[in-house]
Amino acid sequence: TAGLAARDLRGLSLSAGRLQLLPHRQLRAATVRVVLKSAAVKKSTPRAVLQETIRELLRNVYVSPRYVVTVAPSPENPVVYIEILSASPLEEGAGLITPQTSIKIKEVITLEWYRHLSEDTAKTPIAGLDDVGKSLKEIIDLPFRFPKTFKKLGLSVPNGVLLIGPPGVGKTLMVKAVAKELGAYLFGISGPALHGSRPGEGEENLRRVFEKGREMSNEGPTILFFDEIDSLCPKRGSSNNAPEDRLVAQLLTLLDGVGSEGKMVIVAATNRPDALDPALRRPGRFDREVIIGTPTVTQRRSILQLLTSEMPISAGVGLAKLAEMTTGYVGADLTALCREAAMQAVSHSSLDSAETETIINMEDFQEAFKKIQPSSFRSAVGLTECKPVTWEQIGGLEDVKLKLKQSIEWPMKFPEAFARMGLSHPRGILLYGPSGCAKTTLVKAVATSCHCSFLSVSGADLFSPYVGDSEKILSQVFRQARANTPAIIFLDEIDSILGSRAHCRTGHGVSERVLSVLLNELDGVGLKVTERRGGKLQLEAQCQEQSDEERKLEFQETLNKDFMVVAATNRPDMLDDALLRPGRLDKMIYVPPPDLKGRLSILKICTEKIPLDTDVSLQDVAVLSDLFSGADIENLCKEAALLALQENGLEATAVKQEHFVKSFKTVKPSLNIKDLEFYEKFSNQE
């Protein structure tokens, strides 16, 4: 009955009058595909015996092209399915197989391979990794398609491919997508699944994996995929771990025995290539290394387009803006961001009305952005979760703000103008001035306005009781910044971290070694291959097809592929001269104490949330607060509010002028004329 499955026909009654005889033909010939239980059965069953078994199983059976005959399971019968590929003289309809029908076995496959062929062949959508996917497909597919050509040219087929990239960038997804597109059988292996409790069990499991891979490669192209291979094959000799060393040795032996037929390719993925045993990475084992870097701004935009294609987003959601904001985010982070934005939209719509359609707007993405941090930064040294600071929240210092915008914000936001004028942004900036004058707050404002990665390093983060550990931590900070550019590395109180080599007697202290590492990182001979962003550069022809906005983003990403170091100190004379030369901290900005106009501006900002009485004159308070830093003025306002509570009780509603006058008796200025003369003199020496 048309439209009904076999399970739906059970229990139905039919009368004789509803039965109808259908005409049939006796088939002259039939071509079939035979599915056997396993590779061992396939290997042990002779072709003649199989031919006779198929003839017996199909005798007096009505079949039709593209039909599958399920054979009843029995210990003696090796056949599971018989697929009718074609039948003569039928093109459609049913026919009877008689003893005179010629049966041709076109193909004999195992049940495992048949299930693989029956899987959904829909292409896995993937974005932002087109060039990497193309490279991986060439490495895997060409030997499968042209084995004779490779043999004729005397080329050895690459046995193994090593994928290197940070967690969540899409290594596993890429392998699955390529395997599905090429129709290859993917056999995934994880380290914990191989290890066993008894000695030698891990090596035995590994041999069994390769044996299964060889069996499947006889059926068709096969990919053995080792995910997180660094946990399976760490460096030998790094610890007294004999089982892991034996497992590494066994894997090396098996890789050498794969052969060059091109039927099976080994693919491994890791985010710690330095932890792998070096013997694995030589030619003949893992011949090729494909590096998948942190997505660029253009790649992030294409990933966001794919993720939001099925989501009901409003027209006000700017994917280009989101891509620019999500510096350092990998594919998994962007997926989590979109999911969190959807959760925010659902929570808002449930509060409003259950009947209205849920639409995700830009505000939902902004809220999600606060909760979802880049995974590469979650264990980063120096990562600080600082509250966003705007330029308007900093009173006075207009000249300093302009210099910081010109040095940091303009090169990041307007790279075309700088490239047109042949300008490059400074490598490093030094903010110096008396304490409490908003040096740290200025850097936070820059990071907020630029939407860039922000790493803050202090002496407590760096110094360690172990020799060489401080230098290693500083290198790690720079590595994190390079992987998530554009980035700002903020070295607060840099004089306490580094100091000057001229003031050291031995020249072999921790500060001197840390200074040496910092100078090397600032000079930066080049970028490590494993730290690069994105994949290969796009061809010029492809770039011409981009829109103006996409081309602008690409240009901005290219020019902002480096990090910037911003340091702050109140003791600029203690710094090493080598650190202050051009090419390192080449831009020095003096952050002076606030003048009268600046103090008035700071007072207005600090008293925004403090109820003031009508007799309060902030102008008079600003005049009285000479030699007060910004931090002193903030403390003065808090002290005045506390005095109001103290005198008028907890029911006080406003702060009066007398409270400000009295607070001057307890809050003293932290600046003095001598220090200011020193800073002015140092500023004139630049």
C-alpha positions as CSV (number, residue, x, y, z in Angstrom):
1,T,0.0,0.0,0.0
2,A,1.5,3.3,-1.0
3,G,2.4,5.6,1.8
4,L,2.4,2.9,4.6
5,A,5.5,1.4,6.2
6,A,5.7,-2.3,7.0
7,R,5.2,-1.6,10.7
8,D,2.0,0.3,10.0
9,L,0.5,-2.8,8.1
10,R,0.7,-5.1,11.2
11,G,-2.8,-6.0,12.6
12,L,-4.7,-4.8,9.5
13,S,-7.2,-7.2,8.0
14,L,-7.7,-7.7,4.2
15,S,-10.6,-9.3,2.4
16,A,-10.2,-11.5,-0.7
17,G,-12.0,-8.9,-2.8
18,R,-9.4,-6.3,-2.1
19,L,-6.5,-8.4,-3.3
20,Q,-5.3,-7.9,-6.9
21,L,-3.0,-10.0,-9.0
22,L,0.0,-8.1,-10.4
23,P,1.7,-9.0,-13.6
24,H,5.3,-10.1,-13.2
25,R,8.2,-11.1,-15.4
26,Q,10.9,-13.7,-15.0
27,L,14.2,-12.0,-14.8
28,R,17.0,-12.9,-17.2
29,A,19.8,-11.2,-15.3
30,A,20.4,-9.3,-12.0
31,T,23.3,-7.3,-10.7
32,V,23.6,-7.2,-6.9
33,R,25.8,-5.8,-4.1
34,V,26.4,-8.2,-1.2
35,V,26.8,-7.0,2.4
36,L,28.7,-9.5,4.6
37,K,29.0,-9.5,8.4
38,S,32.6,-8.5,8.8
39,A,35.9,-8.2,7.0
40,A,37.1,-11.6,8.4
41,V,34.1,-13.3,6.9
42,K,34.7,-11.5,3.6
43,K,38.3,-12.7,3.6
44,S,37.5,-16.3,4.4
45,T,34.5,-16.8,2.1
46,P,35.5,-17.9,-1.5
47,R,33.8,-16.1,-4.4
48,A,32.3,-19.3,-5.8
49,V,30.7,-20.3,-2.5
50,L,29.3,-16.8,-2.1
51,Q,27.9,-16.9,-5.6
52,E,26.1,-20.1,-4.9
53,T,24.8,-18.8,-1.5
54,I,23.4,-15.7,-3.2
55,R,21.7,-17.8,-5.9
56,E,20.0,-19.9,-3.2
57,L,18.9,-16.9,-1.1
58,L,17.4,-15.1,-4.1
59,R,15.6,-18.1,-5.7
60,N,11.9,-17.5,-6.3
61,V,12.2,-14.0,-4.7
62,Y,10.4,-11.0,-6.2
63,V,12.7,-8.1,-6.5
64,S,12.9,-4.6,-8.0
65,P,15.8,-2.3,-8.8
66,R,17.2,-0.4,-5.8
67,Y,15.5,-2.8,-3.4
68,V,17.4,-4.4,-0.5
69,V,16.7,-8.0,0.5
70,T,17.3,-8.6,4.3
71,V,18.6,-12.1,5.0
72,A,17.5,-13.9,8.2
73,P,20.4,-14.0,10.6
74,S,22.0,-17.5,11.2
75,P,25.5,-18.7,12.2
76,E,26.0,-20.5,8.9
77,N,24.9,-17.6,6.7
78,P,27.6,-14.8,6.2
79,V,25.2,-12.5,4.2
80,V,23.3,-9.7,5.9
81,Y,21.9,-7.7,3.0
82,I,21.6,-8.1,-0.8
83,E,21.0,-4.9,-2.7
84,I,19.5,-5.2,-6.2
85,L,21.4,-2.7,-8.3
86,S,19.8,-3.6,-11.7
87,A,17.5,-6.2,-13.2
88,S,16.9,-7.2,-16.8
89,P,14.5,-6.7,-18.6
90,L,13.1,-4.5,-15.8
91,E,13.5,-0.8,-15.4
92,E,10.7,-0.5,-12.9
93,G,8.2,-2.8,-11.3
94,A,8.8,-6.3,-9.8
95,G,10.4,-9.4,-11.3
96,L,10.9,-13.0,-10.2
97,I,14.4,-14.5,-9.9
98,T,14.3,-18.1,-11.2
99,P,17.0,-20.8,-11.3
100,Q,17.7,-19.7,-14.9
101,T,18.4,-16.0,-13.9
102,S,22.0,-14.9,-14.3
103,I,23.2,-13.2,-11.0
104,K,26.3,-11.0,-11.2
105,I,27.9,-9.9,-7.9
106,K,29.3,-6.4,-8.7
107,E,30.6,-5.6,-5.2
108,V,31.1,-7.3,-1.8
109,I,31.3,-5.0,1.2
110,T,31.2,-5.3,4.9
111,L,28.3,-4.3,7.1
112,E,30.4,-1.5,8.6
113,W,31.1,0.0,5.2
114,Y,27.4,-0.4,4.2
115,R,26.3,1.6,7.2
116,H,28.9,4.2,6.3
117,L,27.5,4.5,2.8
118,S,23.9,4.7,4.2
119,E,24.7,7.7,6.4
120,D,23.5,11.2,5.7
121,T,25.7,12.7,2.9
122,A,24.5,16.3,3.5
123,K,27.5,18.6,3.5
124,T,28.5,19.8,7.0
125,P,28.3,23.6,7.0
126,I,31.6,25.2,8.0
127,A,32.7,28.8,7.8
128,G,36.0,30.7,8.2
129,L,38.1,27.7,7.4
130,D,37.8,27.5,3.6
131,D,41.6,27.7,2.8
132,V,42.5,25.2,5.5
133,G,39.7,22.8,4.4
134,K,41.0,23.1,0.8
135,S,44.5,22.3,1.8
136,L,43.4,19.3,3.9
137,K,41.2,18.0,1.1
138,E,44.1,18.1,-1.3
139,I,46.4,16.2,1.0
140,I,43.8,13.5,1.7
141,D,41.8,13.3,-1.6
142,L,44.5,13.4,-4.3
143,P,46.2,10.2,-3.2
144,F,42.8,8.5,-3.0
145,R,41.8,9.6,-6.5
146,F,45.1,9.3,-8.4
147,P,47.1,6.5,-6.8
148,K,48.5,5.3,-10.2
149,T,49.7,8.9,-11.1
150,F,51.5,9.2,-7.7
151,K,53.1,5.8,-8.3
152,K,54.1,6.7,-11.9
153,L,55.7,10.0,-10.7
154,G,57.5,8.3,-7.9
155,L,55.7,10.3,-5.3
156,S,55.2,9.0,-1.8
157,V,51.7,9.5,-0.4
158,P,51.6,11.5,2.8
159,N,50.8,9.0,5.6
160,G,49.9,11.5,8.3
161,V,48.5,15.0,8.7
162,L,48.9,16.9,11.9
163,L,46.3,19.7,12.7
164,I,47.6,22.4,15.0
165,G,45.4,25.1,16.5
166,P,44.0,26.5,19.7
167,P,41.0,24.7,21.5
168,G,37.6,25.4,19.9
169,V,39.0,26.6,16.6
170,G,37.3,23.8,14.6
171,K,39.9,21.1,14.1
172,T,37.6,18.1,14.8
173,L,34.7,19.7,12.9
174,M,37.0,20.3,9.9
175,V,38.1,16.6,9.8
176,K,34.5,15.4,10.0
177,A,33.4,17.9,7.2
178,V,36.2,16.8,4.9
179,A,35.6,13.1,5.5
180,K,31.9,13.5,4.7
181,E,32.6,15.6,1.6
182,L,35.1,13.0,0.3
183,G,33.0,10.0,1.3
184,A,35.8,8.6,3.4
185,Y,35.2,6.4,6.5
186,L,36.2,8.3,9.6
187,F,37.4,6.3,12.6
188,G,37.9,8.5,15.6
189,I,40.2,7.5,18.5
190,S,40.8,9.2,21.8
191,G,43.6,8.7,24.2
192,P,41.6,7.5,27.3
193,A,39.9,4.8,25.1
194,L,43.2,3.2,24.3
195,H,44.8,3.1,27.8
196,G,44.1,-0.1,29.8
197,S,44.6,-1.3,33.3
198,R,47.0,-4.2,32.6
199,P,50.5,-3.8,31.1
200,G,50.5,-3.9,27.3
201,E,46.8,-3.4,26.9
202,G,47.3,0.1,25.4
203,E,49.6,-1.2,22.7
204,E,47.2,-4.0,22.0
205,N,44.3,-1.6,21.6
206,L,46.4,0.6,19.3
207,R,47.3,-2.4,17.1
208,R,43.6,-3.4,16.9
209,V,42.7,0.2,15.8
210,F,45.3,0.1,13.0
211,E,44.1,-3.4,12.0
212,K,40.5,-2.2,11.7
213,G,41.7,0.8,9.7
214,R,43.5,-1.5,7.2
215,E,40.4,-3.6,6.9
216,M,38.2,-0.6,6.2
217,S,40.8,0.8,3.7
218,N,40.3,-2.3,1.6
219,E,36.7,-1.1,1.2
220,G,37.4,2.5,0.4
221,P,39.2,5.7,1.6
222,T,39.7,5.6,5.3
223,I,40.8,8.3,7.8
224,L,42.1,7.4,11.3
225,F,41.6,10.5,13.4
226,F,43.6,10.8,16.7
227,D,42.0,13.7,18.7
228,E,44.2,15.4,21.4
229,I,47.2,13.3,20.3
230,D,49.4,15.1,22.8
231,S,47.7,13.2,25.7
232,L,48.4,9.9,23.9
233,C,52.0,10.6,22.8
234,P,53.9,13.0,25.1
235,K,57.6,13.5,24.9
236,R,59.5,10.5,26.0
237,G,62.0,10.9,28.8
238,S,60.1,13.9,30.3
239,S,58.8,11.6,33.1
240,N,59.3,8.1,34.4
241,N,56.2,6.8,32.7
242,A,57.1,3.6,31.0
243,P,53.5,2.7,29.7
244,E,53.3,6.0,27.8
245,D,56.8,5.5,26.4
246,R,55.8,2.1,25.1
247,L,52.6,3.4,23.6
248,V,54.6,6.1,21.7
249,A,57.1,3.5,20.4
250,Q,54.2,1.3,19.3
251,L,52.5,4.2,17.4
252,L,55.8,5.1,15.7
253,T,56.2,1.4,14.5
254,L,52.6,1.3,13.3
255,L,53.0,4.6,11.4
256,D,56.1,3.3,9.7
257,G,54.1,0.2,8.6
258,V,51.1,2.1,7.1
259,G,52.6,1.9,3.6
260,S,52.4,4.2,0.6
261,E,49.3,2.7,-1.2
262,G,47.3,5.8,-0.2
263,K,44.3,3.9,1.0
264,M,44.5,5.0,4.7
265,V,45.5,8.4,6.0
266,I,46.3,9.2,9.7
267,V,45.0,12.6,10.9
268,A,45.9,13.9,14.3
269,A,44.9,17.1,16.1
270,T,46.6,18.9,19.0
271,N,46.7,22.4,20.6
272,R,50.1,21.6,22.2
273,P,52.5,20.7,19.4
274,D,55.5,21.3,21.6
275,A,54.3,18.5,24.0
276,L,54.4,15.9,21.2
277,D,57.3,13.5,20.8
278,P,59.6,14.9,18.1
279,A,59.9,11.5,16.4
280,L,56.2,11.8,15.5
281,R,56.7,14.9,13.4
282,R,59.4,13.7,11.0
283,P,58.6,13.0,7.3
284,G,57.2,9.5,6.8
285,R,55.0,9.7,9.8
286,F,53.1,13.0,10.1
287,D,54.4,14.5,6.9
288,R,52.2,17.5,6.7
289,E,51.3,20.0,9.4
290,V,48.2,22.2,8.8
291,I,48.0,25.2,11.2
292,I,44.5,26.6,12.0
293,G,45.0,29.9,13.7
294,T,42.7,32.1,15.7
295,P,40.0,33.5,13.3
296,T,40.6,36.9,11.7
297,V,37.9,39.5,11.8
298,T,36.8,38.5,8.3
299,Q,36.6,34.8,9.3
300,R,34.7,35.7,12.5
301,R,32.2,37.6,10.4
302,S,31.6,34.6,8.1
303,I,31.3,32.3,11.1
304,L,28.7,34.6,12.7
305,Q,26.8,34.7,9.4
306,L,26.6,30.9,9.4
307,L,25.6,30.7,13.1
308,T,22.9,33.4,12.8
309,S,21.5,32.2,9.4
310,E,18.8,30.1,11.3
311,M,18.3,32.6,14.1
312,P,15.6,35.3,14.1
313,I,17.8,38.3,14.4
314,S,16.7,41.9,14.0
315,A,17.9,44.2,11.2
316,G,19.8,46.3,13.7
317,V,22.3,43.5,14.5
318,G,25.6,44.4,12.8
319,L,27.7,41.3,12.2
320,A,30.6,43.4,11.1
321,K,30.5,45.2,14.4
322,L,30.2,41.9,16.3
323,A,33.2,40.5,14.4
324,E,35.2,43.6,15.3
325,M,34.3,43.3,19.0
326,T,35.1,39.6,19.3
327,T,38.8,39.8,19.2
328,G,40.4,36.4,20.2
329,Y,37.2,34.5,19.9
330,V,37.3,31.1,18.2
331,G,34.4,29.2,16.5
332,A,33.3,27.5,19.8
333,D,33.3,30.9,21.6
334,L,31.2,32.5,18.8
335,T,28.7,29.6,19.1
336,A,28.5,30.1,22.8
337,L,28.0,33.9,22.2
338,C,25.1,33.3,19.8
339,R,23.5,30.8,22.2
340,E,23.8,33.2,25.1
341,A,22.3,36.0,23.0
342,A,19.4,33.7,22.2
343,M,18.9,32.9,25.9
344,Q,18.9,36.6,26.7
345,A,16.2,37.2,24.1
346,V,14.1,34.3,25.4
347,S,14.3,35.6,29.0
348,H,13.3,39.1,27.9
349,S,10.4,37.9,25.7
350,S,9.1,35.6,28.4
351,L,8.9,38.6,30.8
352,D,7.0,40.7,28.2
353,S,4.6,38.2,26.7
354,A,4.6,34.6,25.8
355,E,2.7,35.2,22.5
356,T,5.1,37.7,20.9
357,E,7.7,36.3,18.5
358,T,11.2,36.2,20.0
359,I,13.7,38.4,18.1
360,I,17.4,38.7,18.9
361,N,18.6,42.3,18.9
362,M,22.0,43.9,19.4
363,E,21.3,44.5,23.1
364,D,21.1,40.7,23.6
365,F,24.5,40.3,21.9
366,Q,25.9,43.1,24.1
367,E,24.7,41.3,27.3
368,A,26.1,37.9,26.0
369,F,29.4,39.6,25.2
370,K,29.8,40.5,28.9
371,K,29.3,36.8,30.0
372,I,31.2,34.9,27.2
373,Q,35.0,35.4,27.4
374,P,37.4,34.0,24.7
375,S,38.5,30.5,25.7
376,S,42.1,31.3,24.9
377,F,42.0,34.0,27.6
378,R,40.3,31.9,30.4
379,S,43.6,30.6,31.6
380,A,45.7,33.5,30.4
381,V,48.2,35.1,32.7
382,G,47.5,38.8,33.2
383,L,43.9,38.7,32.0
384,T,41.9,41.3,33.9
385,E,38.1,41.7,33.9
386,C,38.1,45.5,34.1
387,K,34.9,47.6,34.2
388,P,34.5,49.5,31.0
389,V,35.7,53.1,31.3
390,T,34.8,55.9,28.9
391,W,36.8,59.0,28.1
392,E,34.1,61.1,29.7
393,Q,34.6,59.4,33.1
394,I,38.1,60.9,33.3
395,G,38.2,64.6,34.2
396,G,40.7,66.9,32.7
397,L,43.9,65.7,30.9
398,E,42.5,66.6,27.5
399,D,46.0,66.8,26.0
400,V,47.0,63.4,27.3
401,K,43.7,61.9,26.1
402,L,44.4,63.3,22.6
403,K,47.9,61.9,22.5
404,L,46.7,58.5,23.6
405,K,43.9,58.5,21.0
406,Q,46.5,59.5,18.3
407,S,48.9,56.8,19.4
408,I,46.6,53.8,20.1
409,E,43.0,54.4,19.0
410,W,43.6,56.1,15.6
411,P,45.9,53.5,14.2
412,M,43.4,50.7,15.1
413,K,40.3,52.5,13.9
414,F,41.6,54.4,10.9
415,P,44.5,52.3,9.4
416,E,43.9,53.6,5.9
417,A,44.8,57.1,6.8
418,F,48.0,56.0,8.6
419,A,49.0,53.7,5.7
420,R,48.3,56.6,3.2
421,M,50.7,58.9,5.1
422,G,53.3,56.2,5.6
423,L,52.8,56.2,9.4
424,S,53.2,53.2,11.7
425,H,51.8,53.1,15.2
426,P,54.3,53.2,18.1
427,R,55.6,49.9,19.4
428,G,55.2,50.9,23.1
429,I,54.0,53.8,25.2
430,L,55.2,54.9,28.6
431,L,52.9,56.9,30.8
432,Y,54.7,58.6,33.6
433,G,53.7,61.1,36.3
434,P,52.8,61.3,40.0
435,S,50.7,58.7,41.7
436,G,46.9,59.0,41.6
437,C,46.7,61.0,38.3
438,A,44.7,58.4,36.3
439,K,47.5,56.6,34.4
440,T,45.8,53.2,34.9
441,T,42.3,54.6,34.2
442,L,43.5,56.1,31.0
443,V,44.8,52.8,29.7
444,K,41.4,51.1,30.6
445,A,39.6,53.9,28.7
446,V,41.8,53.2,25.6
447,A,41.1,49.4,25.8
448,T,37.4,50.1,26.2
449,S,37.2,52.4,23.1
450,C,39.3,50.2,20.9
451,H,37.5,46.8,21.6
452,C,40.9,45.1,21.8
453,S,42.3,42.4,24.1
454,F,43.6,43.8,27.3
455,L,46.3,42.0,29.4
456,S,47.6,43.6,32.6
457,V,50.8,42.4,34.2
458,S,52.1,43.3,37.7
459,G,55.1,42.1,39.7
460,A,52.9,39.7,41.7
461,D,52.0,37.9,38.4
462,L,55.6,37.6,37.2
463,F,57.9,36.9,40.1
464,S,58.3,33.3,41.2
465,P,60.6,31.5,43.5
466,Y,61.7,29.2,40.7
467,V,64.6,30.1,38.4
468,G,63.4,30.9,34.9
469,D,59.7,30.9,35.8
470,S,59.3,34.7,35.6
471,E,60.7,34.9,32.1
472,K,58.5,32.0,31.0
473,I,55.4,33.7,32.4
474,L,56.3,37.0,30.6
475,S,56.8,35.1,27.3
476,Q,53.4,33.4,27.8
477,V,51.8,36.8,28.2
478,F,53.2,38.0,24.9
479,R,52.2,34.8,23.2
480,Q,48.6,35.2,24.4
481,A,48.7,38.8,23.1
482,R,50.0,37.8,19.7
483,A,47.4,35.1,19.3
484,N,44.6,37.7,20.1
485,T,45.7,40.8,18.3
486,P,45.0,43.7,18.3
487,A,46.0,43.6,22.0
488,I,47.3,45.9,24.7
489,I,49.8,44.6,27.3
490,F,49.7,46.9,30.3
491,L,52.7,46.9,32.6
492,D,51.7,48.8,35.7
493,E,54.4,50.1,38.0
494,I,57.0,48.9,35.5
495,D,59.8,50.3,37.6
496,S,59.0,47.6,40.3
497,I,59.0,44.9,37.7
498,L,62.2,45.7,35.7
499,G,64.3,48.5,37.1
500,S,67.6,49.5,35.6
501,R,70.6,47.3,34.9
502,A,72.8,50.3,35.9
503,H,71.5,50.1,39.5
504,C,72.2,46.3,39.8
505,R,75.5,45.1,41.2
506,T,75.5,41.5,40.0
507,G,73.7,41.9,36.7
508,H,72.2,38.5,37.1
509,G,69.0,39.2,39.1
510,V,65.5,38.3,38.2
511,S,64.6,41.9,37.1
512,E,67.5,41.9,34.7
513,R,66.5,38.5,33.2
514,V,62.9,39.7,32.9
515,L,64.1,42.9,31.3
516,S,66.1,40.9,28.7
517,V,63.0,38.9,27.8
518,L,60.9,42.1,27.5
519,L,63.5,43.7,25.2
520,N,63.6,40.6,23.0
521,E,59.8,40.4,22.8
522,L,59.5,44.1,21.9
523,D,62.1,43.7,19.1
524,G,60.2,40.6,17.9
525,V,62.2,39.0,15.1
526,G,59.1,37.3,13.9
527,L,55.9,35.5,14.7
528,K,56.0,31.8,15.6
529,V,54.3,29.7,12.9
530,T,51.9,28.1,15.5
531,E,50.8,31.6,16.7
532,R,49.7,33.0,13.3
533,R,46.1,34.2,12.8
534,G,43.7,32.6,10.3
535,G,45.1,30.5,7.5
536,K,46.7,31.3,4.2
537,L,46.3,34.8,2.7
538,Q,43.5,35.3,0.2
539,L,44.3,35.6,-3.4
540,E,44.0,39.1,-4.9
541,A,41.2,38.0,-7.2
542,Q,39.2,36.9,-4.2
543,C,39.8,40.2,-2.5
544,Q,38.4,42.1,-5.5
545,E,35.0,40.4,-5.0
546,Q,34.7,41.7,-1.5
547,S,32.5,44.6,-0.5
548,D,34.0,47.9,0.7
549,E,33.1,47.0,4.3
550,E,34.8,43.6,4.1
551,R,37.8,45.1,2.4
552,K,38.1,47.7,5.2
553,L,37.9,45.0,7.8
554,E,40.5,42.9,6.1
555,F,42.8,46.0,5.8
556,Q,42.2,46.9,9.4
557,E,43.0,43.3,10.5
558,T,46.2,43.2,8.4
559,L,47.6,46.5,9.9
560,N,46.5,45.7,13.4
561,K,48.2,42.2,13.5
562,D,50.6,43.3,16.2
563,F,50.3,44.1,19.9
564,M,51.1,47.3,21.8
565,V,52.8,47.6,25.1
566,V,51.7,50.4,27.5
567,A,53.6,50.9,30.7
568,A,53.0,53.2,33.6
569,T,55.4,54.4,36.3
570,N,55.9,57.2,38.7
571,R,59.7,56.6,38.7
572,P,60.8,57.1,35.1
573,D,64.4,57.7,36.2
574,M,64.6,54.1,37.4
575,L,64.0,52.5,34.0
576,D,66.8,51.1,31.8
577,D,67.8,53.3,28.9
578,A,67.6,50.4,26.5
579,L,63.9,50.2,27.2
580,L,63.2,53.8,26.3
581,R,64.9,53.9,22.9
582,P,62.8,54.2,19.7
583,G,61.3,50.9,18.6
584,R,60.5,49.9,22.2
585,L,58.8,52.3,24.6
586,D,59.3,55.1,22.0
587,K,56.4,57.3,22.9
588,M,56.6,58.9,26.4
589,I,53.6,60.8,27.6
590,Y,53.7,62.9,30.8
591,V,50.5,62.6,32.8
592,P,50.5,65.8,34.9
593,P,48.5,66.5,38.1
594,P,45.1,68.2,37.3
595,D,45.0,71.9,36.9
596,L,42.2,74.1,38.2
597,K,39.9,73.2,35.2
598,G,40.8,69.6,35.5
599,R,40.1,69.5,39.2
600,L,36.7,71.1,38.7
601,S,35.9,68.5,36.0
602,I,37.0,65.7,38.4
603,L,34.9,67.1,41.2
604,K,31.8,67.2,38.9
605,I,32.4,63.5,38.0
606,C,33.0,62.4,41.6
607,T,29.9,64.2,42.9
608,E,27.5,62.9,40.2
609,K,26.0,60.4,42.6
610,I,26.4,62.5,45.8
611,P,23.5,64.8,46.7
612,L,24.9,68.3,47.1
613,D,23.4,71.2,49.0
614,T,22.7,74.5,47.2
615,D,25.5,76.2,49.1
616,V,28.2,73.9,47.7
617,S,30.6,75.7,45.3
618,L,32.7,73.2,43.4
619,Q,34.7,76.1,42.0
620,D,35.8,77.1,45.5
621,V,36.6,73.4,46.3
622,A,38.7,73.2,43.2
623,V,40.7,76.3,44.1
624,L,41.4,74.9,47.6
625,S,42.5,71.5,46.3
626,D,45.8,72.6,44.8
627,L,48.4,69.8,44.6
628,F,45.6,67.3,44.9
629,S,45.7,64.4,42.5
630,G,42.6,62.8,40.9
631,A,42.6,60.0,43.6
632,D,42.9,62.7,46.3
633,I,39.9,64.6,45.0
634,E,37.9,61.4,44.9
635,N,38.9,60.6,48.5
636,L,38.0,64.2,49.4
637,C,34.4,63.8,48.1
638,K,34.0,60.5,50.0
639,E,35.2,62.0,53.2
640,A,32.8,65.0,52.8
641,A,29.9,62.5,52.4
642,L,31.0,60.6,55.4
643,L,31.2,63.8,57.5
644,A,27.6,64.6,56.4
645,L,26.4,61.2,57.7
646,Q,28.4,61.6,60.9
647,E,27.0,65.1,61.7
648,N,23.4,64.7,60.5
649,G,22.9,61.1,61.2
650,L,21.9,58.3,58.8
651,E,18.9,60.5,57.7
652,A,21.3,63.0,56.0
653,T,20.1,64.0,52.5
654,A,22.8,66.3,51.2
655,V,26.5,67.3,51.5
656,K,27.1,71.0,52.4
657,Q,30.0,73.3,51.7
658,E,31.2,73.1,55.3
659,H,31.7,69.3,55.0
660,F,34.1,69.9,52.1
661,V,36.0,72.5,54.1
662,K,36.2,70.2,57.1
663,S,37.4,67.3,54.9
664,F,40.4,69.3,53.9
665,K,41.7,68.9,57.5
666,T,41.8,65.1,57.2
667,V,42.6,64.6,53.5
668,K,46.0,66.0,52.6
669,P,47.5,66.4,49.1
670,S,49.8,63.5,48.0
671,L,51.8,65.8,45.7
672,N,54.5,68.3,46.6
673,I,56.4,71.0,44.7
674,K,59.7,69.0,44.7
675,D,58.1,66.0,43.0
676,L,56.4,68.1,40.4
677,E,59.7,69.9,39.6
678,F,61.3,66.6,39.1
679,Y,58.6,65.4,36.6
680,E,58.7,68.8,34.8
681,K,62.5,68.5,34.5
682,F,62.3,64.9,33.2
683,S,59.6,65.9,30.7
684,N,61.8,68.7,29.4
685,Q,64.7,66.2,28.9
686,E,62.8,64.0,26.5
